[in-house]
Amino acid sequence: MIKINLLQKKKAPTITIPFGWIFVVAYALVACAGLYLINNARVAEVEEKKQKLEETKAEVKKYKQYTEQKQAKRKEKELLERNKSEYERILNQTAGGGWTPTLLLFEEILSNAKTVWMRDLRIEGDGRVQINGLSKANDKKRLLTGITDLMDAIKKKETQFKSPRLKRITWEPYRDQTVASFELQCVLNR
């Protein structure tokens, strides 16, 4: 006997797997992951270079400061050398090559003015002389006599001094007495 199956078997629907799309998505994911890793490597490299740059900048700054300090010291040395040479020039310009004759000259002048005390003696490099002092005596006429004697002694030494002038005289109390404070200016002849 022959059996005939009149009912047809239904075929199960076939599921088609889109391998092309899966490959495209997988490729895209791998590409994104690769780009992400490459980007991280580049960012790390850039950060490392930035750090090296900052270190180099700090080192350059240190060398600049060192150079500036060196230049400042060099200028200071040059200034000191100029001052030293000027000082030596001034010392050599005085009579006898030293200050002793000049100071002895002032001692001689002050010995002629018995009531005068010298407070301050300033001799500039160009020969200008400024004397600040006191004249002490029992009466005001005698106070002025001491200052006048000092001016006369300087005028007598016209080979050593020129242009003597009395700049100011003021009356001041000094240890329960009145004294004359004065300022006198003249120029050393060279």
Summary of the structure (lengths in Angstrom):
residues: 190
radius of gyration: 50.8
end to end distance: 160.4
largest distance: 176.3
contacts: 430
relative contact order: 0.08
helix: 57%
strand: 22%
